Amino acid sequence: MQPEIAPPDADLRHRVIDSFGPLLSRVLRREVGDLSEGTRLRDELGLTSASTLELMLELEDKLAIEIDVEELDEANVQSVGALADYVITHSRLAG
């Protein structure tokens, strides 16, 4: 049985964005400070391909979702807002 697809909604998007700060600090092993939707993940924070996947795994655990990373590309990790949009449109409820 396939997990339910999580509907894109403002609440999930808000939870995703709120989770990025603490999770990015953990993944990057340094404090990242305040984030906005426009914060550039690669250019400003130095997020790599490997750390992006680690961030997705951490986010899955925190929010009890499964994220399909097959279509994740450079455009999706340009900024906090772009990655949040990707997550809410490519995630399923875990279970």
C-alpha positions as CSV (number, residue, x, y, z in Angstrom):
1,M,0.0,0.0,0.0
2,Q,1.4,3.4,-1.0
3,P,1.5,6.1,1.7
4,E,-0.9,9.0,1.3
5,I,0.4,12.0,-0.6
6,A,0.6,15.0,1.8
7,P,-1.5,17.8,0.4
8,P,0.5,21.0,-0.2
9,D,-0.7,23.3,2.5
10,A,0.4,26.4,4.3
11,D,0.7,24.6,7.7
12,L,3.1,22.0,6.3
13,R,5.1,24.7,4.5
14,H,5.4,26.7,7.7
15,R,6.5,23.7,9.7
16,V,9.1,22.9,7.0
17,I,10.5,26.4,7.1
18,D,10.5,26.5,10.9
19,S,12.4,23.2,10.9
20,F,15.2,24.3,8.5
21,G,17.1,26.5,11.0
22,P,17.7,23.9,13.7
23,L,18.2,21.1,11.2
24,L,20.6,23.1,9.0
25,S,22.6,23.9,12.1
26,R,22.9,20.2,12.9
27,V,23.6,19.1,9.4
28,L,26.2,21.9,8.8
29,R,27.6,21.5,12.3
30,R,27.5,25.3,12.9
31,E,25.0,27.9,13.8
32,V,23.2,29.3,10.8
33,G,21.4,32.2,12.4
34,D,18.1,33.6,11.2
35,L,16.8,32.3,7.9
36,S,14.4,33.9,5.5
37,E,12.7,32.4,2.5
38,G,15.3,34.1,0.3
39,T,18.3,32.7,2.2
40,R,20.5,31.1,-0.5
41,L,21.3,27.6,0.7
42,R,24.4,26.9,-1.4
43,D,25.8,30.4,-1.8
44,E,25.2,31.7,1.7
45,L,25.3,28.6,3.8
46,G,27.5,26.3,1.8
47,L,25.0,23.4,1.5
48,T,26.4,20.6,-0.6
49,S,24.6,17.7,-2.4
50,A,25.5,15.4,0.5
51,S,24.3,17.8,3.2
52,T,21.1,18.4,1.2
53,L,20.3,14.7,1.4
54,E,21.2,14.6,5.1
55,L,18.8,17.6,5.6
56,M,16.0,15.8,3.8
57,L,16.5,12.7,6.0
58,E,16.4,14.9,9.1
59,L,13.3,16.7,7.9
60,E,11.6,13.3,7.2
61,D,12.3,12.2,10.8
62,K,11.2,15.5,12.4
63,L,7.9,15.9,10.4
64,A,7.0,12.2,9.9
65,I,7.0,12.5,6.1
66,E,8.7,10.8,3.3
67,I,10.3,13.1,0.7
68,D,10.8,11.9,-2.9
69,V,14.3,13.2,-3.8
70,E,14.4,11.7,-7.3
71,E,13.5,15.0,-8.9
72,L,15.5,17.2,-6.6
73,D,17.8,19.5,-8.6
74,E,19.9,22.6,-8.3
75,A,16.9,24.9,-8.8
76,N,15.1,23.4,-5.8
77,V,17.9,24.1,-3.4
78,Q,18.6,27.7,-4.4
79,S,16.8,29.1,-1.4
80,V,14.9,28.2,1.8
81,G,11.6,29.0,0.0
82,A,12.4,27.0,-3.1
83,L,13.3,23.9,-1.0
84,A,10.2,24.3,1.1
85,D,8.1,24.4,-2.0
86,Y,9.8,21.2,-3.3
87,V,9.3,19.4,0.0
88,I,5.6,20.1,0.2
89,T,5.0,19.0,-3.3
90,H,7.2,15.9,-3.2
91,S,6.3,14.5,0.2
92,R,4.1,11.8,1.6
93,L,2.9,11.1,5.1
94,A,5.1,8.4,6.7
95,G,3.5,5.3,7.8
